[in-house]
């Protein structure tokens, strides 16, 4: 799956509409094989992004977990540390 799609479940505060849309956009780009659709495909592309975002939001709203919510800042710091270690010279 696309590396740019991030986990959106179980965060405090919850995933924003923009984050859900960005994940949907990345998914549709990956599936369609196109980051910029032609004018002939733009409507279908936009509709797919909207529908995937809608389904994603419903999924996130319905998921149940007993784990405590993750802190966005802590997770971002961990990601930066992993990146630094991976690209260390």
PyMOL commands that set and color helices and strands:
alter all, ss='L'
color gray80, all
select helices_A, chain A and resi 17-32+42-62+72-86
alter helices_A, ss='H'
color red, helices_A
select strands_A, chain A and resi 11-12+70-71
alter strands_A, ss='S'
color yellow, strands_A
deselect
rebuild
show_as cartoon
